[in-house]
Amino acid sequence: MHNYKHLEQNRKSLRNNSTSAEAFLWKHLSKKQLEGRKFRRQHSIENYIGDFFCPSECIIIELDGETHNNPVVQEKDEIRDEFLKT
């Protein structure tokens, strides 16, 4: 359910090509800087890849940039969000 092998290259690509907002947030989440909580970057659950994931709190943080200002992408985002809420 977590980090399927077939998404490994996608996760690596997203980590290596992060947005400036993702890079900024990662500086503050990495190395357990947020109250000792461990976060992972580009963590997949089923076939969805979240930007940041905290396993101890079951929190997923998704930073949606300019590419998400498209009605088709927004519809897919809503489906993803509903799935991840479960």
C-alpha angles and dihedrals in degrees: 000000000000125000100353112206093236089063095049096100091047091051092049092048092050091049092049093047102041122159121249089253091053092047091050094049092045090058087061098040101042124093092026092287094149103077091308095300118144117227129190126208123230096001117175128218112188103322097332124095116209121201095230133009131188108197097192092057098029089232123153120193117199121186109202114199135182095303089066092063090089121100093227092050091044090055090051089047090054091052090048092048093050091049094048092049088064 
